[in-house]
Amino acid sequence: MGDKRFTAILGACVLLFWVSEVPAQDVLLSEWHVDSGKRAVKERHFDEAEQHYFTALKEAAGTPGTRVTGSIAALAALYLAEGKPEASERLFGQALAVQERMLGLEHPAVAETLKSWATLNADHGKDEVAERLFTRALAIQEKTLGSEHPDVVDTLNNLATVYKSQRKYDMAERLYARALAIQEKALGPEHLDMADTLNNLAVLYKAQKRYAEAEDLCRRALAIREKRLGPEHPDVAVSLNTLANLYFVVGWYKEAEGLHERALAIREKRLGPEHPDVATSLNYLAILYNHQGKHAEAESLFKRALAIREKSLGPEHPKVADTLESYAALLGVMERPEEAERLAARAKAIRSKRGS
């Protein structure tokens, strides 16, 4: 539980102080509390850390902009990781109330709070809530920033990804296509930001069994990332995984294996052996090994992926359920039904609790 809270706080608190037009002493006091909270987290003094974040929130609450959003997001992520969704909802409600009162219902800062709230819900499998929040944020941004603003592109991508998760493929495709058109016009066809949208659209096409179109987009995204970032950047690993998963679906296992292994090597080298993204690569490769009949190798990777995800994300995260389900399927093939049933039941309990 401690490691999960550590990840949640440090992952969210980087949002805290993007914008500030308040007296210097207030900024310094808020930053002191945030820094003190970080130190408390590193020392595993979580109650003390929470008190510091509450004080930082109080200091930020009287000022407009993303300082409020960031303070709320840090605390909300902490509570969500602790399994306290009601507290997380209350905090985001507080952020919106403060901003709407001070800035109005349609200020861009309100949209940023909505997006932070939506992202947390999407990450925890609550797609209907995420859809509603992203939709409202998009409407605000289009009205206040214009229909082709970079922030609009980001929200289009996020909402499209939620639609894809809900199997609303036509709606997702329209938003991805719109995001691509805006980016290509504003940035050019080989800009790094294009790669994210190309990758997302490729995943959608794979789900629709439009494999040739998906492969073209995967290769285009991979080429952009390799050119702009170098061959060993973690974002290159994302494109490698996407292309490998496509090859897996069409039965090109040898090609998929090479790509997954390259992605895993990049992530282990650049992110460390216990990073959640390493677990993603391990999970993909284990599924592939299972289909190739390499059952012992697959089980070893599933065990490692499960341990990483439980430690870094918490034992009840949806991605833990993903690994449990895939591992259970392997155990079924290996004729170990009791173990398979136990893992499947645990995954089901996580899904039920999360509402996913």
LINURGI-V774650 format. One record per residue. RES is the residue in one small letter. SS is DSSP state (A for helix, B for strand, O for the rest). PSI is psi in whole degrees, 0 to 359 (999 if undefined). NEAR is the number of other C-alpha atoms within 8 Angstrom. Layout:
# LINURGI-V774650
RES,SS,PSI,NEAR ; RES,SS,PSI,NEAR
This chain:
# LINURGI-V774650
m,O,321,6 ; g,A,316,7 ; d,A,325,9 ; k,A,316,13 ; r,A,323,12 ; f,A,313,11 ; t,A,317,10 ; a,A,315,12 ; i,A,309,13 ; l,A,328,10 ; g,A,330,8 ; a,A,333,12 ; c,A,348,12 ; v,O,347,8 ; l,O,354,13 ; l,O,320,13 ; f,O,60,10 ; w,O,318,7 ; v,O,138,7 ; s,O,125,9 ; e,O,43,5 ; v,O,167,7 ; p,O,145,6 ; a,A,323,6 ; q,A,326,6 ; d,A,319,9 ; v,A,313,10 ; l,A,320,8 ; l,A,315,10 ; s,A,316,13 ; e,A,324,10 ; w,A,318,8 ; h,A,322,12 ; v,A,314,12 ; d,A,321,8 ; s,A,322,10 ; g,A,319,14 ; k,A,315,10 ; r,A,320,9 ; a,A,322,12 ; v,A,314,12 ; k,A,330,8 ; e,O,5,6 ; r,O,26,8 ; h,O,77,9 ; f,A,326,10 ; d,A,318,6 ; e,A,319,9 ; a,A,318,14 ; e,A,320,10 ; q,A,319,9 ; h,A,319,12 ; y,A,323,14 ; f,A,318,9 ; t,A,320,10 ; a,A,321,14 ; l,A,318,12 ; k,A,317,8 ; e,A,325,10 ; a,A,340,11 ; a,O,335,9 ; g,O,5,7 ; t,O,143,10 ; p,O,170,11 ; g,O,192,10 ; t,A,355,14 ; r,A,319,15 ; v,A,312,15 ; t,A,313,15 ; g,A,319,14 ; s,A,314,15 ; i,A,316,12 ; a,A,320,15 ; a,A,312,17 ; l,A,320,14 ; a,A,320,13 ; a,A,321,13 ; l,A,311,11 ; y,A,322,12 ; l,A,319,11 ; a,A,332,12 ; e,O,358,9 ; g,O,31,6 ; k,O,69,9 ; p,A,330,8 ; e,A,320,6 ; a,A,322,10 ; s,A,315,13 ; e,A,318,9 ; r,A,319,8 ; l,A,316,11 ; f,A,324,13 ; g,A,322,8 ; q,A,318,8 ; a,A,314,12 ; l,A,319,11 ; a,A,316,8 ; v,A,311,10 ; q,A,318,15 ; e,A,324,12 ; r,A,320,8 ; m,A,327,7 ; l,A,343,9 ; g,O,165,8 ; l,O,340,8 ; e,O,33,10 ; h,O,146,11 ; p,A,327,10 ; a,A,327,11 ; v,A,319,13 ; a,A,321,14 ; e,A,322,11 ; t,A,316,14 ; l,A,319,13 ; k,A,318,12 ; s,A,316,10 ; w,A,315,12 ; a,A,318,14 ; t,A,317,9 ; l,A,318,9 ; n,A,317,12 ; a,A,319,12 ; d,A,337,7 ; h,O,21,9 ; g,O,13,10 ; k,O,75,12 ; d,A,323,11 ; e,A,318,6 ; v,A,316,10 ; a,A,318,15 ; e,A,313,12 ; r,A,317,9 ; l,A,318,12 ; f,A,322,14 ; t,A,317,9 ; r,A,318,10 ; a,A,318,14 ; l,A,317,12 ; a,A,318,8 ; i,A,314,12 ; q,A,319,14 ; e,A,322,12 ; k,A,320,8 ; t,A,330,9 ; l,A,339,9 ; g,O,154,9 ; s,O,349,8 ; e,O,21,8 ; h,O,146,9 ; p,A,324,7 ; d,A,330,7 ; v,A,319,14 ; v,A,315,12 ; d,A,317,9 ; t,A,323,12 ; l,A,315,13 ; n,A,315,13 ; n,A,316,9 ; l,A,322,14 ; a,A,321,13 ; t,A,323,10 ; v,A,316,13 ; y,A,319,13 ; k,A,317,11 ; s,A,328,8 ; q,O,3,7 ; r,O,25,6 ; k,O,70,9 ; y,A,320,10 ; d,A,318,6 ; m,A,319,9 ; a,A,316,15 ; e,A,319,11 ; r,A,319,8 ; l,A,319,12 ; y,A,318,14 ; a,A,321,9 ; r,A,318,9 ; a,A,317,13 ; l,A,317,11 ; a,A,318,8 ; i,A,314,10 ; q,A,315,14 ; e,A,322,11 ; k,A,318,7 ; a,A,328,6 ; l,A,337,8 ; g,O,159,8 ; p,O,347,7 ; e,O,19,7 ; h,O,147,10 ; l,A,324,9 ; d,A,335,7 ; m,A,327,13 ; a,A,321,13 ; d,A,313,9 ; t,A,320,12 ; l,A,317,13 ; n,A,317,13 ; n,A,318,11 ; l,A,326,13 ; a,A,318,14 ; v,A,320,10 ; l,A,314,13 ; y,A,323,12 ; k,A,317,11 ; a,A,331,7 ; q,O,4,7 ; k,O,30,6 ; r,O,70,9 ; y,A,320,10 ; a,A,318,6 ; e,A,321,9 ; a,A,317,15 ; e,A,318,11 ; d,A,315,8 ; l,A,320,12 ; c,A,313,14 ; r,A,324,9 ; r,A,315,10 ; a,A,318,14 ; l,A,317,12 ; a,A,318,8 ; i,A,314,12 ; r,A,319,14 ; e,A,321,12 ; k,A,317,8 ; r,A,330,7 ; l,A,342,9 ; g,O,159,9 ; p,O,350,8 ; e,O,22,10 ; h,O,145,11 ; p,A,328,11 ; d,A,332,7 ; v,A,322,15 ; a,A,325,14 ; v,A,313,9 ; s,A,322,12 ; l,A,316,13 ; n,A,318,13 ; t,A,315,12 ; l,A,319,13 ; a,A,319,13 ; n,A,325,10 ; l,A,313,13 ; y,A,325,12 ; f,A,316,11 ; v,A,321,7 ; v,O,1,7 ; g,O,13,6 ; w,O,73,9 ; y,A,321,10 ; k,A,314,6 ; e,A,319,9 ; a,A,319,14 ; e,A,316,11 ; g,A,320,8 ; l,A,317,12 ; h,A,319,14 ; e,A,322,10 ; r,A,317,10 ; a,A,317,15 ; l,A,316,12 ; a,A,319,8 ; i,A,312,13 ; r,A,319,15 ; e,A,320,12 ; k,A,316,8 ; r,A,332,9 ; l,A,341,10 ; g,O,154,9 ; p,O,349,8 ; e,O,20,9 ; h,O,146,12 ; p,A,327,10 ; d,A,331,7 ; v,A,319,15 ; a,A,323,14 ; t,A,313,9 ; s,A,318,13 ; l,A,319,13 ; n,A,315,12 ; y,A,313,11 ; l,A,323,13 ; a,A,318,13 ; i,A,317,10 ; l,A,314,12 ; y,A,321,12 ; n,A,314,11 ; h,A,337,7 ; q,O,358,7 ; g,O,10,6 ; k,O,70,9 ; h,A,319,10 ; a,A,317,6 ; e,A,320,9 ; a,A,316,15 ; e,A,320,11 ; s,A,318,8 ; l,A,321,12 ; f,A,318,13 ; k,A,317,8 ; r,A,316,10 ; a,A,317,14 ; l,A,317,12 ; a,A,318,8 ; i,A,313,12 ; r,A,320,14 ; e,A,320,12 ; k,A,317,10 ; s,A,330,12 ; l,A,341,12 ; g,O,151,13 ; p,O,350,8 ; e,O,22,8 ; h,O,146,11 ; p,A,329,12 ; k,A,333,7 ; v,A,318,15 ; a,A,322,14 ; d,A,312,9 ; t,A,319,12 ; l,A,317,13 ; e,A,316,11 ; s,A,320,9 ; y,A,320,12 ; a,A,320,13 ; a,A,319,9 ; l,A,314,13 ; l,A,327,12 ; g,A,317,10 ; v,A,326,7 ; m,O,7,7 ; e,O,48,6 ; r,O,70,9 ; p,A,324,8 ; e,A,317,6 ; e,A,319,9 ; a,A,316,14 ; e,A,323,9 ; r,A,317,8 ; l,A,319,12 ; a,A,321,11 ; a,A,322,8 ; r,A,318,10 ; a,A,318,13 ; k,A,320,9 ; a,A,321,8 ; i,A,314,12 ; r,A,317,11 ; s,A,318,8 ; k,A,322,7 ; r,A,347,10 ; g,O,26,7 ; s,O,999,8
